[in-house]
């Protein structure tokens, strides 16, 4: 039964506390960070040094296939590269898989292009489950989920629909609500407005910014090709520029 699966997952994160808000430390710190999908390939990610301050809102852009989604998976702890990567004060490579899963549940909210919703659960349960995994009661989690689904304009008649029955755009809204429910220290977005029309895109950005204004310690990395959204963010970063810095450093060292 779905509920028994939820209970097993909830027990797996008991006793894990969310990281405290960072004081004077960067929310994200990377040094000589590299990642390749195989030893025979050139690194997809080559970042010599990158710092993102606590509470910063970063718009990350770049050409397709340059590794933006891969970088988010590194920040999320789903992939582990070489070099140094600290997120919310934790060196992710030093954590076991189960520890990274627990850390992610309590500290990181993510919306990827593949939404990773549980297909047989309802929209409401997909969102509420994330709060339950972080230690909230079922009643509290459901109330929070209802509020966020309303904020993301998912019609109430869809809240009890199984995720697999929703359209792509509707699944995206559920994934957004799930990412926000625990007010995480780190928010990672991979093209979250790609399936929204202009009106709903602007409404989504207003909801996101209102959330960030209420939780000013939250650090946001927002990947998008839509450069019209840059005005919502503190800074704009091109991934190719980060990689170019690494290549230039290697050339200089070789000389």
Secondary structure, DSSP 4 states (H G I P E B T S, - for coil): -HHHHHHHHHHHTTTPPPPPPPSSSEEEEEEEEEE-SSTTSPPSEEEEEEEEETT-EEEEE--TTSSHHHHHHHHTTSS--EEEEEETTEEGGGS-HHHHHHHHHHHEEEE-SS----TTSBHHHHHHHHHHHTT--HHHHHHHHHHHHHHTT--GGGTTSBGGGS-HHHHHHHHHHHHHTT--SEEEEESTTTTS-HHHHHHHHHHHHHHHHH-TT-EEEEE-S-GGGGGGSSEEEEHHHHHHHHHHHHHHHH-
